[in-house]
């Protein structure tokens, strides 16, 4: 019993590199596609006035999509998205918005790689 629990705890600490790369790719593509759609659909002034809420909202929407695609738990994934997005605020202040987005994707993927995946459905 104790050894089973210790093994479970040890496996939770490991980084799943497959999930890391899949999370990075899905999040990056989701952010790029949504940015492209919003950029084409809305005027530049919208982002000047409302980007402070549209950006984080879009980021969280993409993170929820990534969680769904990768069968990750939603709440912990969204917490990771918020935490990964915080350092990108510095990039936005320095007028390096897209560099901050790339940094956030990397941090988000690292977070996701440590999350437990939902068990597969029985066949």
MMTF fields as JSON, N, C-alpha, C and O atoms, coordinates in Angstrom:
{
  "mmtfVersion": "1.0.0",
  "mmtfProducer": "UNKNOWN",
  "numBonds": 491,
  "numAtoms": 492,
  "numGroups": 123,
  "numChains": 1,
  "numModels": 1,
  "chainsPerModel": [1],
  "groupsPerChain": [123],
  "chainIdList": ["A"],
  "bondAtomList": [4, 2, 8, 6, 12, 10, 16, 14, 20, 18, 24, 22, 28, 26, 32, 30, 36, 34, 40, 38, 44, 42, 48, 46, 52, 50, 56, 54, 60, 58, 64, 62, 68, 66, 72, 70, 76, 74, 80, 78, 84, 82, 88, 86, 92, 90, 96, 94, 100, 98, 104, 102, 108, 106, 112, 110, 116, 114, 120, 118, 124, 122, 128, 126, 132, 130, 136, 134, 140, 138, 144, 142, 148, 146, 152, 150, 156, 154, 160, 158, 164, 162, 168, 166, 172, 170, 176, 174, 180, 178, 184, 182, 188, 186, 192, 190, 196, 194, 200, 198, 204, 202, 208, 206, 212, 210, 216, 214, 220, 218, 224, 222, 228, 226, 232, 230, 236, 234, 240, 238, 244, 242, 248, 246, 252, 250, 256, 254, 260, 258, 264, 262, 268, 266, 272, 270, 276, 274, 280, 278, 284, 282, 288, 286, 292, 290, 296, 294, 300, 298, 304, 302, 308, 306, 312, 310, 316, 314, 320, 318, 324, 322, 328, 326, 332, 330, 336, 334, 340, 338, 344, 342, 348, 346, 352, 350, 356, 354, 360, 358, 364, 362, 368, 366, 372, 370, 376, 374, 380, 378, 384, 382, 388, 386, 392, 390, 396, 394, 400, 398, 404, 402, 408, 406, 412, 410, 416, 414, 420, 418, 424, 422, 428, 426, 432, 430, 436, 434, 440, 438, 444, 442, 448, 446, 452, 450, 456, 454, 460, 458, 464, 462, 468, 466, 472, 470, 476, 474, 480, 478, 484, 482, 488, 486],
  "bondOrderList": [1, 1, 1, 1, 1, 1, 1, 1, 1, 1, 1, 1, 1, 1, 1, 1, 1, 1, 1, 1, 1, 1, 1, 1, 1, 1, 1, 1, 1, 1, 1, 1, 1, 1, 1, 1, 1, 1, 1, 1, 1, 1, 1, 1, 1, 1, 1, 1, 1, 1, 1, 1, 1, 1, 1, 1, 1, 1, 1, 1, 1, 1, 1, 1, 1, 1, 1, 1, 1, 1, 1, 1, 1, 1, 1, 1, 1, 1, 1, 1, 1, 1, 1, 1, 1, 1, 1, 1, 1, 1, 1, 1, 1, 1, 1, 1, 1, 1, 1, 1, 1, 1, 1, 1, 1, 1, 1, 1, 1, 1, 1, 1, 1, 1, 1, 1, 1, 1, 1, 1, 1, 1],
  "groupList": [{"groupName": "UNK", "atomNameList": ["N", "CA", "C", "O"], "elementList": ["N", "C", "C", "O"], "formalChargeList": [0, 0, 0, 0], "bondAtomList": [1, 0, 2, 1, 3, 2], "bondOrderList": [1, 1, 2], "singleLetterCode": "X", "chemCompType": "L-PEPTIDE LINKING"}],
  "groupTypeList": [0, 0, 0, 0, 0, 0, 0, 0, 0, 0, 0, 0, 0, 0, 0, 0, 0, 0, 0, 0, 0, 0, 0, 0, 0, 0, 0, 0, 0, 0, 0, 0, 0, 0, 0, 0, 0, 0, 0, 0, 0, 0, 0, 0, 0, 0, 0, 0, 0, 0, 0, 0, 0, 0, 0, 0, 0, 0, 0, 0, 0, 0, 0, 0, 0, 0, 0, 0, 0, 0, 0, 0, 0, 0, 0, 0, 0, 0, 0, 0, 0, 0, 0, 0, 0, 0, 0, 0, 0, 0, 0, 0, 0, 0, 0, 0, 0, 0, 0, 0, 0, 0, 0, 0, 0, 0, 0, 0, 0, 0, 0, 0, 0, 0, 0, 0, 0, 0, 0, 0, 0, 0, 0],
  "groupIdList": [1, 2, 3, 4, 5, 6, 7, 8, 9, 10, 11, 12, 13, 14, 15, 16, 17, 18, 19, 20, 21, 22, 23, 24, 25, 26, 27, 28, 29, 30, 31, 32, 33, 34, 35, 36, 37, 38, 39, 40, 41, 42, 43, 44, 45, 46, 47, 48, 49, 50, 51, 52, 53, 54, 55, 56, 57, 58, 59, 60, 61, 62, 63, 64, 65, 66, 67, 68, 69, 70, 71, 72, 73, 74, 75, 76, 77, 78, 79, 80, 81, 82, 83, 84, 85, 86, 87, 88, 89, 90, 91, 92, 93, 94, 95, 96, 97, 98, 99, 100, 101, 102, 103, 104, 105, 106, 107, 108, 109, 110, 111, 112, 113, 114, 115, 116, 117, 118, 119, 120, 121, 122, 123],
  "secStructList": [7, 2, 2, 2, 2, 2, 2, 2, 2, 2, 2, 2, 2, 1, 7, 7, 2, 2, 2, 2, 2, 2, 2, 2, 2, 2, 2, 2, 2, 2, 2, 2, 2, 2, 2, 2, 2, 2, 2, 2, 2, 1, 7, 2, 2, 2, 2, 2, 2, 2, 2, 2, 2, 2, 2, 2, 2, 2, 2, 2, 2, 2, 2, 2, 2, 2, 2, 2, 2, 2, 6, 5, 7, 2, 2, 2, 2, 2, 2, 2, 2, 2, 2, 2, 2, 2, 6, 2, 2, 2, 2, 2, 2, 6, 6, 7, 2, 2, 2, 2, 2, 2, 2, 2, 2, 2, 2, 2, 2, 2, 2, 2, 2, 6, 1, 7, 5, 7, 7, 7, 7, 7, 7],
  "xCoordList": [0.812, 0.0, 0.857, 0.672, 1.789, 2.634, 3.505, 3.69, 4.034, 4.889, 4.087, 4.605, 2.824, 1.969, 1.737, 1.782, 1.49, 1.261, 2.527, 2.462, 3.673, 4.952, 5.218, 5.697, 4.913, 5.091, 4.177, 4.582, 2.954, 2.015, 2.511, 2.434, 3.013, 3.542, 4.751, 4.884, 5.625, 6.822, 6.451, 7.07, 5.444, 5.058, 4.409, 4.469, 3.787, 3.187, 4.239, 3.951, 5.44, 6.496, 7.173, 7.842, 7.013, 7.734, 7.112, 5.917, 7.958, 7.56, 7.26, 8.116, 6.06, 5.669, 6.022, 5.309, 7.122, 7.592, 6.626, 6.553, 5.895, 4.901, 3.822, 3.434, 3.343, 2.331, 2.914, 2.227, 4.169, 4.812, 4.754, 4.303, 5.2, 5.245, 3.857, 3.608, 2.947, 1.583, 0.884, 0.175, 1.077, 0.462, 1.012, 0.255, 2.314, 2.922, 2.356, 2.006, 2.267, 1.775, 0.303, -0.076, -0.524, -1.963, -2.206, -2.979, -1.564, -1.766, -1.264, -1.932, -0.102, 0.455, -0.465, -0.736, -0.941, -1.847, -3.181, -3.722, -3.708, -4.982, -4.862, -5.732, -3.786, -3.572, -3.385, -3.946, -2.61, -2.359, -3.646, -3.92, -4.429, -5.666, -6.658, -7.246, -6.842, -7.783, -7.318, -8.138, -6.023, -5.485, -5.726, -6.092, -5.519, -5.743, -7.212, -7.527, -8.102, -9.542, -9.96, -10.644, -9.546, -9.912, -9.276, -9.9, -8.039, -7.352, -8.017, -8.033, -8.561, -9.261, -10.674, -11.186, -11.299, -12.7, -12.887, -13.925, -11.898, -12.062, -11.063, -9.949, -11.466, -10.546, -9.418, -9.549, -8.341, -7.18, -7.56, -7.051, -8.45, -8.862, -9.472, -9.351, -10.128, -10.69, -9.588, -9.761, -8.467, -7.373, -6.666, -6.158, -6.638, -6.055, -6.912, -6.392, -8.229, -9.146, -9.441, -9.546, -9.572, -10.048, -9.064, -9.408, -7.87, -6.879, -6.519, -6.171, -6.598, -6.271, -7.185, -6.784, -8.401, -9.304, -9.452, -9.612, -9.398, -9.548, -8.369, -8.551, -7.166, -5.983, -6.01, -5.903, -6.149, -6.226, -7.429, -7.334, -8.548, -9.726, -9.49, -9.882, -8.848, -8.515, -7.512, -7.626, -6.53, -5.519, -6.175, -5.846, -7.103, -7.797, -8.698, -8.793, -9.35, -10.173, -9.313, -9.705, -8.158, -7.234, -6.711, -6.534, -6.465, -6.008, -7.088, -6.785, -8.344, -9.449, -9.545, -9.816, -9.325, -9.316, -8.175, -8.368, -7.004, -5.854, -6.141, -5.822, -6.741, -7.089, -8.027, -7.862, -8.989, -9.959, -9.283, -9.504, -8.473, -7.804, -6.868, -6.786, -6.159, -5.167, -5.697, -4.936, -6.988, -7.612, -6.943, -6.665, -6.691, -6.112, -7.235, -8.265, -7.052, -8.086, -8.212, -7.215, -9.461, -9.696, -9.194, -8.429, -9.6, -9.232, -7.713, -7.197, -6.985, -5.53, -4.879, -3.883, -5.438, -4.899, -5.099, -4.197, -6.274, -6.533, -5.684, -5.246, -5.452, -4.555, -3.152, -2.503, -2.697, -1.396, -1.353, -0.329, -2.451, -2.509, -2.375, -1.679, -3.046, -2.945, -1.506, -0.939, -0.929, 0.446, 1.449, 2.377, 1.268, 2.183, 2.042, 2.998, 0.867, 0.645, 1.229, 1.467, 1.464, 1.968, 3.319, 3.457, 4.329, 5.599, 5.481, 6.288, 4.49, 4.34, 3.889, 4.013, 3.368, 3.001, 4.219, 4.112, 5.354, 6.591, 6.903, 7.285, 6.738, 6.987, 6.027, 6.427, 4.772, 3.797, 4.218, 4.157, 4.643, 5.087, 6.295, 6.435, 7.158, 8.345, 8.054, 8.97, 6.767, 6.322, 6.855, 7.171, 6.951, 7.38, 6.281, 6.529, 5.071, 3.888, 4.061, 3.791, 4.501, 4.576, 5.702, 5.603, 6.764, 7.806, 7.239, 7.554, 6.412, 5.749, 4.806, 4.689, 4.138, 3.227, 4.002, 3.557, 5.139, 5.967, 6.47, 6.45, 6.917, 7.345, 6.198, 6.392, 5.016, 3.849, 3.49, 3.124, 3.587, 3.304, 4.282, 3.879, 5.551, 6.544, 6.291, 6.362, 5.997, 5.71, 4.43, 4.356, 3.429, 2.163, 2.378, 1.811, 3.188, 3.465, 4.193, 3.901, 5.127, 5.81, 4.821, 4.901, 3.901, 2.878, 2.031, 1.805, 1.575, 0.705, 1.414, 0.786, 2.71, 3.476, 3.549, 3.89, 3.237, 3.251, 1.855, 1.712, 0.831, -0.539, -0.883, -0.388, -1.723, -2.192, -3.181, -3.987, -3.111, -4.059, -5.261, -5.158, -6.394, -7.62, -7.449, -6.861, -7.958, -7.82, -8.569, -9.606, -8.027, -8.667, -9.992, -10.153, -10.921, -12.21, -12.041, -11.263, -12.766, -12.647, -13.217, -14.194, -12.597, -13.065, -13.946, -14.422],
  "yCoordList": [-1.194, 0.0, 1.26, 2.145, 1.334, 2.518, 2.655, 3.761, 1.553, 1.625, 2.04, 2.738, 1.612, 2.034, 3.545, 4.23, 4.039, 5.48, 6.267, 7.324, 5.76, 6.421, 6.432, 7.431, 5.341, 5.274, 6.271, 6.907, 6.414, 7.37, 8.802, 9.618, 9.101, 10.439, 10.708, 11.799, 9.731, 9.893, 10.124, 10.95, 9.401, 9.564, 10.92, 11.429, 11.521, 12.837, 13.929, 14.992, 13.696, 14.698, 14.764, 15.751, 13.749, 13.68, 14.588, 14.881, 15.01, 15.851, 14.951, 14.177, 15.048, 14.267, 15.07, 16.005, 14.701, 15.49, 15.44, 16.391, 14.354, 14.291, 15.34, 16.059, 15.426, 16.433, 17.832, 18.743, 18.011, 19.319, 19.807, 20.923, 18.993, 19.411, 19.545, 20.448, 18.643, 18.73, 19.971, 20.654, 20.265, 21.46, 22.727, 23.648, 22.771, 23.936, 24.115, 25.228, 23.034, 23.118, 23.513, 24.405, 22.859, 23.161, 24.598, 25.319, 25.022, 26.379, 27.405, 28.407, 27.162, 28.094, 28.227, 29.338, 27.105, 27.15, 27.797, 28.577, 27.482, 28.073, 29.588, 30.329, 30.041, 31.483, 32.146, 33.215, 31.534, 32.106, 32.198, 33.227, 31.127, 31.119, 32.14, 32.914, 32.138, 33.086, 34.528, 35.41, 34.771, 36.117, 36.565, 37.713, 35.662, 35.975, 36.301, 37.277, 35.481, 35.71, 37.048, 37.847, 37.284, 38.537, 39.746, 40.8, 39.583, 40.673, 41.052, 42.224, 40.075, 40.353, 40.881, 41.671, 40.452, 40.798, 42.133, 42.777, 42.547, 43.731, 44.822, 44.527, 46.082, 47.183, 47.29, 46.824, 47.895, 48.072, 48.8, 48.478, 49.775, 50.541, 49.659, 49.959, 48.57, 47.657, 47.134, 47.084, 46.748, 46.174, 47.228, 46.93, 48.455, 49.541, 49.789, 49.964, 49.8, 50.085, 48.875, 49.004, 47.717, 46.535, 45.378, 44.297, 45.573, 44.502, 43.975, 42.803, 44.828, 44.432, 43.321, 42.55, 43.214, 42.138, 41.092, 39.904, 41.531, 40.593, 39.629, 38.448, 40.122, 39.26, 38.151, 36.978, 38.491, 37.431, 36.509, 35.305, 37.07, 36.225, 35.232, 34.068, 35.698, 34.817, 33.75, 32.589, 34.151, 33.225, 32.105, 30.931, 32.481, 31.476, 30.582, 29.382, 31.148, 30.35, 29.32, 28.161, 29.738, 28.815, 27.75, 26.595, 28.136, 27.169, 26.138, 24.958, 26.568, 25.625, 24.665, 23.478, 25.174, 24.326, 23.309, 22.131, 23.76, 22.868, 21.782, 20.612, 22.171, 21.19, 20.127, 18.937, 20.556, 19.62, 18.669, 17.459, 19.216, 18.405, 17.38, 16.242, 17.783, 16.904, 16.125, 15.428, 16.238, 15.549, 15.912, 15.05, 17.2, 17.704, 18.25, 18.68, 18.238, 18.794, 20.307, 21.027, 20.768, 22.158, 23.178, 24.073, 23.066, 24.088, 24.22, 25.336, 23.121, 23.272, 23.815, 24.536, 23.471, 23.986, 25.495, 26.221, 25.966, 27.409, 28.159, 29.28, 27.552, 28.168, 28.309, 29.344, 27.267, 27.328, 28.389, 29.047, 28.564, 29.594, 30.988, 31.846, 31.206, 32.505, 32.742, 33.81, 31.753, 31.904, 32.076, 32.878, 31.328, 31.441, 32.797, 33.297, 33.382, 34.673, 35.849, 36.904, 35.688, 36.81, 37.352, 38.569, 36.505, 37.063, 37.78, 38.659, 37.415, 38.079, 39.53, 40.323, 39.883, 41.278, 42.195, 43.324, 41.708, 42.494, 42.749, 43.856, 41.722, 41.871, 42.886, 43.669, 42.877, 43.839, 45.26, 46.165, 45.454, 46.775, 47.237, 48.423, 46.292, 46.617, 46.664, 46.778, 46.576, 46.595, 45.395, 45.512, 44.249, 42.998, 41.944, 40.839, 42.314, 41.49, 40.051, 39.125, 39.846, 38.478, 37.678, 36.456, 38.34, 37.625, 37.128, 36.023, 37.941, 37.53, 36.358, 35.475, 36.355, 35.248, 33.938, 32.888, 34.001, 32.797, 32.296, 31.096, 33.222, 32.858, 32.202, 31.188, 32.78, 32.247, 30.849, 29.985, 30.616, 29.284, 28.266, 27.165, 28.62, 27.701, 27.389, 26.231, 28.412, 28.199, 27.396, 26.533, 27.682, 26.953, 25.476, 24.598, 25.21, 23.816, 23.08, 21.914, 23.742, 23.123, 22.793, 21.725, 23.7, 23.465, 22.248, 21.353, 22.228, 21.135, 19.792, 18.765, 19.795, 18.544, 17.896, 16.718, 18.639, 18.087, 17.719, 17.143, 18.047, 17.743, 16.284, 15.711, 15.689, 14.33, 14.389, 15.314, 13.415, 13.347, 12.545, 11.642, 12.888, 12.138, 10.71, 10.499, 9.733, 8.34, 8.14, 8.757, 7.272, 6.962, 6.249, 5.511, 6.494, 5.818, 4.344, 3.994, 3.481, 2.056, 1.769, 2.385, 0.829, 0.525, -0.681, -1.071],
  "zCoordList": [0.0, 0.0, 0.0, -0.835, 0.936, 1.043, -0.202, -0.709, -0.693, -1.877, -3.112, -3.983, -3.188, -4.3, -4.252, -5.274, -3.058, -2.892, -3.205, -3.832, -2.775, -3.065, -4.569, -5.106, -5.244, -6.694, -7.39, -8.364, -6.905, -7.488, -7.298, -8.216, -6.113, -5.847, -6.733, -7.287, -6.868, -7.69, -9.152, -9.823, -9.653, -11.051, -11.296, -12.415, -10.276, -10.416, -10.548, -11.098, -10.062, -10.103, -11.469, -11.776, -12.276, -13.54, -14.594, -14.579, -15.491, -16.603, -17.794, -18.222, -18.323, -19.496, -20.749, -21.114, -21.402, -22.544, -23.728, -24.506, -23.867, -24.94, -24.703, -25.624, -23.478, -23.142, -23.288, -23.748, -22.904, -23.033, -24.475, -24.734, -25.402, -26.808, -27.412, -28.211, -27.031, -27.544, -27.005, -27.744, -25.727, -25.138, -25.799, -26.105, -26.015, -26.67, -28.074, -28.466, -28.825, -30.203, -30.25, -31.01, -29.447, -29.467, -29.009, -29.64, -27.932, -27.43, -28.44, -28.693, -29.011, -29.992, -31.203, -31.66, -31.719, -32.873, -32.516, -33.299, -31.347, -30.94, -30.805, -31.264, -30.177, -30.014, -31.373, -31.616, -32.259, -33.579, -34.398, -35.015, -34.402, -35.187, -34.631, -35.385, -33.31, -32.718, -32.923, -33.175, -32.819, -33.047, -34.477, -34.728, -35.394, -36.808, -37.069, -37.75, -36.527, -36.723, -36.106, -36.747, -34.867, -34.208, -34.895, -35.019, -35.334, -36.024, -37.331, -37.706, -38.021, -39.274, -39.032, -39.826, -37.951, -37.705, -36.979, -37.126, -36.206, -35.366, -35.748, -36.181, -35.587, -35.907, -34.876, -33.744, -35.275, -34.4, -33.108, -32.034, -33.221, -32.044, -30.956, -29.768, -31.363, -30.378, -29.458, -28.241, -30.037, -29.252, -28.407, -27.326, -28.903, -28.121, -26.873, -25.771, -27.07, -25.962, -25.087, -23.867, -25.687, -24.966, -24.936, -24.459, -25.425, -25.454, -24.084, -23.94, -23.073, -21.7, -21.205, -20.333, -21.732, -21.332, -22.447, -22.167, -23.697, -24.819, -24.892, -25.19, -24.622, -24.674, -23.638, -23.996, -22.358, -21.341, -21.529, -21.295, -21.948, -22.19, -23.314, -23.222, -24.371, -25.493, -25.074, -25.467, -24.275, -23.772, -22.96, -23.127, -22.082, -21.267, -22.112, -21.856, -23.104, -24.017, -24.746, -24.876, -25.214, -25.887, -24.92, -25.306, -23.67, -22.673, -22.382, -22.208, -22.327, -22.124, -23.302, -23.12, -24.498, -25.689, -25.606, -25.905, -25.204, -25.061, -24.024, -24.238, -22.906, -21.876, -22.445, -22.178, -23.212, -23.794, -24.786, -24.743, -25.661, -26.686, -26.051, -26.512, -24.992, -24.368, -23.169, -22.499, -22.894, -21.748, -20.43, -19.596, -20.259, -19.016, -18.141, -18.659, -16.83, -15.95, -16.182, -16.236, -16.317, -16.721, -15.696, -16.054, -14.45, -13.461, -13.291, -13.349, -13.084, -12.966, -14.247, -14.18, -15.397, -16.658, -16.743, -17.162, -16.349, -16.387, -15.36, -15.62, -14.205, -13.214, -13.817, -13.662, -14.498, -15.157, -16.238, -16.418, -16.96, -18.002, -17.394, -17.936, -16.267, -15.595, -15.129, -15.364, -14.478, -13.972, -15.11, -15.005, -16.194, -17.342, -18.029, -18.622, -17.952, -18.594, -17.837, -18.424, -16.549, -15.742, -16.222, -16.345, -16.5, -16.979, -18.32, -18.626, -19.117, -20.412, -20.252, -21.186, -19.08, -18.836, -18.95, -19.427, -18.514, -18.63, -20.106, -20.486, -20.924, -22.362, -22.982, -23.843, -22.553, -23.079, -22.705, -23.537, -21.46, -21.015, -21.842, -22.14, -22.206, -23.005, -24.506, -25.321, -24.861, -26.261, -27.048, -28.232, -26.385, -27.004, -26.822, -26.34, -27.219, -26.959, -27.422, -26.658, -28.646, -29.173, -28.538, -28.43, -28.119, -27.372, -26.044, -25.603, -25.418, -24.187, -24.409, -23.559, -25.548, -25.867, -26.038, -25.576, -26.69, -26.872, -25.509, -25.235, -24.67, -23.316, -22.551, -21.882, -22.653, -21.948, -22.455, -21.658, -23.751, -24.304, -23.727, -23.35, -23.656, -23.095, -21.632, -21.219, -20.849, -19.429, -19.237, -18.362, -20.052, -19.996, -20.336, -19.686, -21.341, -21.733, -20.609, -20.344, -19.954, -18.813, -17.694, -17.087, -17.427, -16.407, -16.794, -15.979, -18.028, -18.492, -18.438, -18.18, -18.678, -18.698, -17.321, -17.213, -16.279, -14.919, -14.423, -13.344, -15.199, -14.786, -15.081, -16.052, -14.249, -14.562, -15.719, -15.817, -16.569, -17.685, -17.243, -16.413, -17.807, -17.509, -18.024, -19.085, -17.278, -17.749, -19.049, -19.292, -19.875, -21.153, -20.899, -19.927, -21.795, -21.698, -22.036, -22.922, -21.335, -21.659, -23.038, -23.465, -23.722, -25.089, -25.12, -26.187]
}
